């Protein structure tokens, strides 16, 4: 009982300090611009979208806006979480926290949830508000299943990034290396993953000169299972009309969601239990 009370008290304190921090104050306008802003644009029936992009319903708007969620919300996790372990470790605050009447596992979860929820809560509120934007623009309210999937998988995506940032922060020996680890992780999955996929496809003999080729598309979908961004977009793509759904088996997508939820969190908690302040 005492441990639970300490856990809640520390979590609320951590959330309050992070959600009013200068980093989040800078992030809030970006989230508003990227999430409701992109939904407003894609849901506009008079909008002229580039290429062959066509909006066929609320699920398509949610899928298209996922790119802007990836660019803003995941970057927010990096900004909030890159020094969550390394900074208290350097300043001696971690030693004081470890002296609290709470297990290391709960304390590790506290740090993880502090980073995750400080970004996931405002993102979830903006996504929930965006449902009414879709109704206003398109005259249809998204289905409950589509809405739950969009908000729920985004929350999981942020948990995946939070756990990766906590692992990187626990490995860093100074603030400089923690920034490097955090930004490098974000850049790998957000900006460079397609390049990694093309290189691996070429090595394995898959023609990567035409990224619209069905063989390469199938290879890319399977490669995306090893990226949190890829899994996130595969889940949302599964909500699209059948002609636009991924070819990869649903079971692999579900397994990837479970794997990205369990493995990084478990690895981080294992590192935190062995962490030396």
N, C-alpha and C positions, 0 to 999 in steps of 0.2 A: 504493500500500500504506500509506504514511504517512497519507494523507488518510482512508483507511478506519479506521485505528486511532484517529485523533483523533476521527472521527465517532462511533465506538462508545463511546469513553471519555466524550465530552461528553454523548452520549445517556443513558448509564447514570447519569452524575452528575446530569443534569437530571431523569431519572425518579425517582431516589432522593430528591432534594430535594423534588420535587412530591408524591410519594406519601406522605411523612411530614409534609407541611406542615399547619399548623392548618386550612387550608381543606378538605383532604381528610379530616382527622380528623373534622371536622364533617359532611362529606358521607357518610362510610361508613355511619353509622346510617340515614341517609335512604335510601341505596341498598338496604340490607337490608330496610327497612320497605316500600319501594315495589316492589321487584322480586320477591324470594321471597314477600313478604307478599301482594302482589296475586295472584300465581300460586296461592298456598295458598287464598286466598278464592275465586277464580273456579273452581278445580278441585274445590272442595268440592261433592259431589253433593247435600248438604242445604242449600246456600246459596240464599237467596231474592234473586234479582237484580232490580233495578228495571225497570219498563217491560216491553218485549217481548224483552229480552235472554235468550237461551237458549244454553247451552253444548252444542255438538254434537260436541266432540272436542278433542284436544290443540291443534290449530291454532287453534281458537276461543279457548282460554285464552291462547295466545300473542298473538293479535290484541287481545284485551281488555286484556291487561297492557301493551300497547304505549303506552297513554295514560300509565301511571305511569312507564314508561321515559322518555317524552318530557318529563315534568315534572321528573324527578330527574336523569337522566344528562346531558341537554343543559344543565341548569342547572349541573351540575358542570363541564362544559367552559367555561361562561362564568366561573365562579368561579376556575378555574385559569388560563384563557388571556387574560383581559381586559387584563392588564398585562405579558404575556410579552415584548413588544417595547418598549413605551413605558417601562417601569421600567428595564431595563438601558440604554436610550437616555439616560434622564435621569441615571442614576447613573454613567455612563461605562463600565459593564461591557461594553456592546456594542462599544465601541472596542477593548477588550482581546480580545474574541472574534473580531473581524474581523482581528486581527493573527495569529491562529492559522494554521498551515500547512494550511488547508482552504478549498475554494472557497466562495463565497457561496451557491451553490445548495445544497451539502451542509449548510452551516450553517443555511440557512433551513429545510431539511427536518428538521434536528435539532431546531430550535425547535418546528416543527409536530408532529413525532412525540412530543416530550416532553409537550406538552399533550394530544395525542390518546391516547397509550398510558397515561398516568397515570390516565385515567378509563376507557378501553376495557378495560384488563386486569381491574380489579375488577368492572366490569359484566359482562364475559364470564364470569368465574368464578361470579358470582351466577346468571347465566342458565344456565350449565352445571349448577349445583347444583339449579336450579329444575326441570330435567328429571326428576329423581328425586322431587321434590315432586309433580309431575303424576302420575307412576306410583303414588306412595303414595296419592294422593287419588282417582284415577280408575281405577286398576288397569290402565292402558295406558301403555306408554312411547312418547313421540313418535317419529315416523318420522325417519330420518336426514336426509331432504330437508327436512322441516319444521324440525328442530332447526338444521341448517346455515343455512337461510334466516333464521331468527329471530336467531341469534347473529351471522351474517355481515352482515345488513342493518343491525343495530344498531351494529356496529362502523363500518360505512360512514357511518351517520347521524352518529356522533360525529366522524368525520373531516371531514364536511361542516361541522359546527358549529365544529370546531377551525380549519379554514381560514378560515371567516368571522370568527372571533374574532381570528385572526392578522392578517387584512386590517385589521380595525377597530383593533387595537393598533398596527399600523404607521402608520396614518393619524393617530392621536391625538398631540397635542402635550404633553399632561400626563395625570396619572392620573385626574383628574376626567372628562375627555372620553373616556378609554379605558373607564371604567366605564359612561358614558352610551351609547357605541356598543355595548358588549357586551350590556348589559341590553335596550336598544332592539331589537337584532336578535333576541334571544331572545323578547321580548314580541310582536314582529311575527308571527313564525311559529308561536308556541305559543299565544298568547292572542287575537290580533287577526286571524288570517288569514281566519276565517269572515266577519268583518265586511267585510274587504277584498273577499272573493269576492262577498258580497251587493251591495256598492256597484257593483262592476264589472258584475255581472249586470243590475242595474237600469239602468245607463247603456246597456248593449247591448240592452235590451228584453226580457230574460229575466225571467219572473215569479219574484220571490224571496220572495213573501209566504208561500208554502208550501214549506219546505225539503225536504219529502218528495216533491214533484212530480218525476216522472221526468226532465223537461226540465232542471230545476234541478240534479238529482243528476248528470246527465251533464255539465252545465256545471261543476259543482263538482269533479268528478273530473279534468276537463281543467285547471282552474285549480290543482288540487293538484300538478300536474306542475311548477309553478314554485315550490313550497315544499318544503324538505327533509323537513318533517314529513309533508306530503301524500304524497310519493313513498314514504316509509318505510311509511306505513299502506296505501298501494295495493299494495305488494309483499307485505305480510303478508295483506292481504285476498284476494289472488290464491290463497292457500293454503287458503281456506275452501271449503266446499261450493259447487258451481256457482251455486246460487240466490243466494248472498251475494257472489259475486265482482263486481268492478267492471266496468262496461261499456266503459271506455276500452281501446283496443287495447293488447295486451301489448307491442308494439314501441315504443309511445310511452313506456311505463313503463321499459322497458330503456334507451331513449335518454336518459330523464331521469336514471336512475341513473348512466349514463356521464357525462352532462353535469355533474351535481352533484359527481361525483368528480374530473373533469378541470379544469373551468373555474375554480372558486374556488382550487384548489391552484396552477394555472398563474398565475393573476392575483397570488396572494400571493407566489410565488417571483419573479415579474417585479418586484414592488414591492420585495422584499427585496434583490434584486441592485442596485437603484438607490438603496437607502436610505442616507441620510447620517447618520452617528452624531452 
